[in-house]
């Protein structure tokens, strides 16, 4: 599980997927902060967020339009879709970083080995003395393990989060249990690979991804214990290293959009915009000749009918470069995601799980 905090209301232009739990186990909205759900394994490797993934998708759509010499239409700031987009990212519970749920389709994971509901607590709410009751069992590589209600709940929530006014606890859902098992499988794989994380690596991961390496602060902000917060960071950093080992570090970095002109005119030109384009193009630009090295290169094609000089380019041209850079980034990210999915599915195919009670 994990802690990803939304730092402001605007989309930042920036798989393992941060689980999106919506309204929390009881549908309440009492949490103090906004938490954001992620969408792909690349987030963990690159330290990006769900909002940045949305921005990437939006930019790719715009880039597709640019391929046909069509610029994307401006969105009205009061558009209800934007409101829906913003509200979708407002979370009221602990965001669960469970690598397993990162994968959109896990075709090799088998549910059930003898049927559901054969054992378990038999109730959607649990008393204090039922927290250590078995709610599921799974086998992986020939080893069978039981999962208690406490383990499943605390993989994504604090116990207080799911405690009702009568002092009972909401039973973990099937989704939570599946997420827990998938996460355990990947962590076991990381252990088999000899992957460990140092305190220094945990500190860097926490500061890059969460914004603080103070576990007490995390615990207070997210409603978990200090030990839970530390465990979250340790697991997240471990799985990031596993991802990088299996997928590799992508050389593509996520581009940042050019600064909009103060007057709002897309034809506004400046040397800054020219420098922006040349910086994104990198080795494709011949600085000595002041032109493209290869007429068939990606950026050369994008600017085939829209020349600029090293001294001046328009905001509109800078946006063309931005869309082009996002296409390249998206392509590499998609390739990495497919590679990770294939790896994870290979692990999940070795597992069987029986869940004793299906709850929402």
C-alpha positions as a printed Julia matrix, in Angstrom:
360×3 Matrix{Float64}:
   0.0     0.0     0.0
   1.15    3.55   -0.25
   0.72    7.19    0.45
   0.41    9.61   -2.42
  -0.77   13.07   -1.5
  -2.31   15.54   -3.89
  -0.42   18.79   -3.44
  -2.8    21.18   -5.24
  -5.98   21.3    -7.28
  -4.31   21.71  -10.68
  -3.09   18.88  -12.91
   0.66   18.77  -12.84
   2.26   18.03  -16.15
   4.23   15.2   -15.18
   2.7    -0.12  -14.25
   2.01   -0.22  -10.44
  -1.23    1.47   -9.86
  -2.2     3.3    -6.74
  -5.58    1.87   -5.85
  -8.47    4.24   -6.12
 -10.87    3.51   -3.28
 -13.3     6.35   -3.81
 -15.31    7.1    -0.72
 -13.62    4.71    1.68
 -15.0     1.63    3.39
 -18.06    3.32    4.86
 -18.71    5.99    2.25
 -17.82    8.8     4.61
 -15.85   11.89    3.67
 -14.17   12.83    6.93
 -10.55   12.45    5.87
  -8.34   15.51    6.25
  -6.5    15.46    2.93
  -6.91   14.67   -0.74
  -5.29   11.5    -1.97
  -4.66   10.69   -5.58
  -4.9     7.36   -7.38
  -2.24    6.32   -9.84
  -2.56    4.35  -13.05
   0.59    2.64  -14.15
   3.76    0.96  -13.07
   5.78    3.78  -14.55
   4.65    6.06  -11.73
   6.64    4.12   -9.21
   9.71    4.01  -11.4
   9.54    7.68  -12.35
   7.98    9.09   -9.21
   4.98   10.46  -11.08
   1.35   10.82  -10.02
  -2.09    9.96  -11.27
  -2.76   13.53  -12.28
   0.37   13.45  -14.39
  -0.86   10.28  -16.08
  -4.12   12.01  -16.91
  -2.12   14.9   -18.31
  -0.09   12.45  -20.37
  -3.21   10.94  -21.88
  -4.65   14.34  -22.61
  -1.42   15.43  -24.23
  -1.32   12.3   -26.36
  -4.81   13.02  -27.63
  -3.66   16.49  -28.46
  -0.58   15.09  -30.14
  -2.7    12.8   -32.3
  -4.65   15.81  -33.36
  -1.43   17.65  -34.09
  -0.37   14.81  -36.41
  -3.29   15.8   -38.59
  -2.4    19.49  -38.26
  -5.25   19.96  -35.83
  -4.72   21.82  -32.6
  -6.84   20.66  -29.65
  -9.8    22.83  -28.77
  -9.58   24.86  -25.59
 -11.58   23.52  -22.66
 -13.94   25.86  -20.9
 -12.76   26.35  -17.33
 -16.28   25.76  -16.04
 -16.78   22.58  -18.0
 -18.49   19.93  -15.9
 -16.08   17.27  -17.19
 -13.25   19.14  -15.53
 -15.2    19.23  -12.31
 -15.76   15.49  -12.6
 -12.05   15.03  -13.25
 -11.11   16.98  -10.17
 -13.63   15.24   -7.95
 -12.48   11.84   -9.15
  -9.1    12.5    -7.61
 -10.44   13.59   -4.24
  -9.97   10.61   -2.0
 -11.11   10.27    1.56
  -9.03    7.36    2.76
  -5.57    5.93    2.77
  -4.43    5.38   -0.81
  -3.24    1.81   -1.17
  -0.04    1.31   -3.09
  -0.46   -2.34   -4.01
   1.64   -3.15   -6.98
  -0.59   -5.99   -7.94
  -3.5    -3.78   -8.79
  -1.24   -1.92  -11.08
  -1.97   -4.36  -13.81
  -5.23   -3.74  -15.61
  -5.69   -7.4   -16.59
  -4.03  -10.25  -14.74
  -4.92  -13.19  -16.91
  -2.83  -15.75  -15.06
  -4.3   -15.25  -11.61
  -6.66  -18.01  -10.5
  -9.31  -17.38   -7.87
 -10.57  -20.27   -5.81
  -9.24  -23.69   -5.1
 -12.19  -25.62   -3.84
 -14.78  -22.83   -3.83
 -15.66  -19.75   -1.86
 -17.22  -19.37    1.53
 -16.07  -22.66    2.99
 -14.6   -20.99    6.05
 -14.15  -17.55    7.48
 -15.99  -15.29    9.85
 -19.25  -15.31    7.93
 -20.08  -11.68    8.58
 -19.58   -8.32    6.85
 -18.52   -6.79   10.17
 -15.98   -8.16   12.61
 -15.61   -7.92   16.35
 -12.26   -7.24   17.98
 -11.66  -10.94   18.65
 -12.35  -11.83   14.99
  -9.6    -9.66   13.53
  -7.12  -12.53   13.62
  -9.54  -14.95   11.96
  -8.57  -16.33    8.54
 -10.42  -14.64    5.67
  -8.49  -16.19    2.76
  -5.76  -18.66    1.9
  -3.45  -18.75   -1.06
  -0.72  -20.94   -2.44
   2.26  -19.7    -4.41
   5.07  -21.87   -5.7
   3.73  -24.74   -3.62
   3.65  -22.8    -0.34
   0.29  -22.22    1.34
  -0.37  -19.12    3.44
  -3.36  -17.9     5.42
  -4.47  -14.29    5.52
  -6.14  -12.83    8.58
  -8.69  -10.05    8.54
  -6.21   -7.82   10.37
  -3.49   -8.36    7.76
  -5.84   -7.66    4.87
  -7.32   -4.53    6.45
  -3.98   -3.08    7.51
  -2.54   -3.59    4.03
  -4.67   -0.62    2.95
  -6.31    1.0     5.97
  -5.75    1.65    9.61
  -8.09   -0.32   11.86
  -9.6     2.93   13.1
 -10.57    3.81    9.53
 -12.85    0.79    9.22
 -14.16    0.83   12.8
 -17.83    1.73   13.13
 -19.69    3.47   15.92
 -20.46    0.11   17.57
 -16.78   -0.81   17.82
 -16.94   -3.36   15.0
 -14.75   -3.49   11.91
 -15.73   -3.67    8.25
 -14.63   -7.02    6.81
 -11.99   -6.71    4.08
 -13.41   -6.86    0.58
 -12.41   -9.41   -2.04
 -10.59   -6.63   -3.9
  -8.55   -5.77   -0.82
  -7.61   -9.41   -0.3
  -6.63   -9.9    -3.95
  -4.54   -6.75   -3.81
  -2.83   -7.97   -0.67
  -1.97  -11.34   -2.24
  -0.66   -9.81   -5.44
   1.44   -7.4    -3.45
   2.86  -10.24   -1.35
   3.74  -12.2    -4.48
   5.69   -9.3    -5.93
   7.44   -8.63   -2.64
   8.4   -12.31   -2.45
   9.75  -12.03   -6.0
  11.8    -9.0    -4.98
  13.21  -10.97   -2.05
  14.11  -13.83   -4.38
  15.92  -11.32   -6.57
  17.95  -10.23   -3.56
  16.43   -6.75   -3.6
  16.65   -4.76   -0.41
  16.34   -1.06    0.36
  18.48    0.98    2.71
  17.24    3.69    5.06
  18.75    6.24    2.69
  16.81    4.81   -0.25
  13.61    4.79    1.78
  14.17    8.41    2.74
  14.71    9.45   -0.89
  11.67    7.5    -2.06
   9.46    9.03    0.62
  10.61   12.56   -0.11
  10.24   12.15   -3.87
   6.87   10.39   -3.78
   5.16   11.57   -0.62
   6.86   14.86    0.08
   8.22   13.96    3.51
  10.4    11.3     5.07
   9.09   11.93    8.56
   7.09    8.8     9.4
   5.34   10.46   12.29
   4.07   13.17    9.94
   2.93   10.55    7.44
   1.11    8.64   10.16
  -0.72   11.75   11.29
  -1.62   12.86    7.77
  -2.83    9.5     6.56
  -4.39    8.05    9.68
  -2.03    5.11   10.0
   0.47    4.11   12.64
   4.11    5.15   12.39
   5.08    1.52   11.8
   2.52    1.24    9.0
   3.87    4.37    7.35
   7.4     3.0     7.47
   6.26   -0.35    6.09
   4.46    1.39    3.24
   7.59    3.26    2.24
   9.79    0.16    2.54
   7.49   -1.92    0.34
   7.0     0.86   -2.19
  10.72    1.48   -2.54
  11.36   -2.26   -2.83
   8.8    -2.69   -5.58
  10.16    0.34   -7.41
  13.56   -1.37   -7.51
  11.98   -4.61   -8.72
  10.2    -2.71  -11.47
  13.38   -1.0   -12.6
  15.27   -4.28  -12.56
  12.68   -6.02  -14.75
  11.71   -3.12  -17.0
  14.77   -0.9   -16.85
  15.15    2.83  -16.43
  13.49    4.57  -19.33
  15.69    7.18  -20.95
  12.62    9.21  -21.84
  11.71   11.91  -19.38
   8.31   13.47  -19.12
   8.26   16.88  -20.79
   7.04   20.02  -19.11
   4.68   22.25  -21.08
   6.01   25.63  -22.24
   4.96   28.72  -20.33
   1.91   30.34  -21.84
   2.38   33.86  -23.2
   1.05   36.6   -20.95
  -1.09   38.02  -23.73
  -2.62   34.63  -24.57
  -1.55   34.93  -28.21
  -0.26   31.62  -29.61
   1.73   33.5   -32.23
   3.78   35.26  -29.55
   7.42   34.58  -30.42
  10.56   34.61  -28.3
  14.01   33.07  -28.05
  12.85   31.22  -24.94
  10.4    29.22  -27.04
  13.14   28.43  -29.57
  15.43   27.26  -26.75
  12.57   25.15  -25.38
  12.09   23.37  -28.72
  15.8    22.77  -29.24
  16.18   21.42  -25.71
  13.35   18.92  -26.24
  14.7    17.86  -29.65
  18.11   17.09  -28.19
  20.39   15.23  -30.6
  17.95   15.65  -33.47
  18.96   19.33  -33.73
  22.25   20.39  -35.39
  23.34   23.4   -33.36
  26.17   24.27  -35.73
  23.99   24.39  -38.83
  20.92   25.63  -37.02
  18.65   22.99  -38.51
  17.6    19.35  -38.18
  20.26   16.68  -38.59
  17.88   14.34  -40.39
  14.81   15.42  -42.34
  13.17   12.11  -41.45
  13.61   12.48  -37.7
  10.6    12.84  -35.42
  10.93   16.55  -34.72
  11.96   17.39  -38.28
   8.72   15.85  -39.53
   6.7    17.65  -36.88
   8.15   20.97  -38.08
   8.33   20.13  -41.77
   5.95   22.95  -42.69
   6.58   25.16  -39.71
  10.17   26.38  -39.65
  11.69   28.39  -36.82
  15.1    29.82  -36.05
  17.39   29.52  -33.07
  16.55   33.11  -32.23
  12.78   32.94  -32.33
   9.84   30.52  -32.17
   6.2    30.94  -31.29
   4.29   29.51  -28.38
   2.28   27.47  -30.87
   5.49   25.92  -32.21
   6.66   25.21  -28.69
   3.41   23.34  -28.08
   4.03   21.28  -31.22
   7.37   20.25  -29.74
   5.65   19.49  -26.45
   3.11   17.18  -28.12
   5.92   15.46  -30.02
   7.9    14.89  -26.83
   4.83   13.48  -25.11
   4.27   11.02  -27.93
   7.81    9.72  -27.47
   7.39    9.52  -23.7
   4.03    7.77  -24.02
   5.41    5.22  -26.44
   8.25    4.25  -24.13
   5.94    4.19  -21.12
   3.52    1.89  -22.94
   6.32   -0.48  -23.86
   7.55   -0.58  -20.27
   4.03   -1.2   -18.99
   3.57   -4.15  -21.32
   6.88   -5.63  -20.23
   5.96   -5.27  -16.56
   2.5    -6.78  -17.11
   4.02   -9.81  -18.77
   6.44  -10.28  -15.89
   3.81   -9.86  -13.18
   1.34  -12.16  -14.93
   4.01  -14.85  -15.03
   4.2   -14.67  -11.25
   0.43  -14.53  -10.7
  -0.05  -17.62  -12.88
   1.67  -19.64  -10.16
  -0.87  -18.63   -7.51
  -4.24  -19.93   -6.35
  -6.45  -18.23   -3.79
  -9.56  -19.09   -1.82
 -11.54  -16.21   -0.32
 -13.88  -16.97    2.54
 -16.62  -14.43    1.97
 -17.03  -11.83   -0.75
 -17.65   -8.29    0.44
 -17.8    -5.0    -1.4
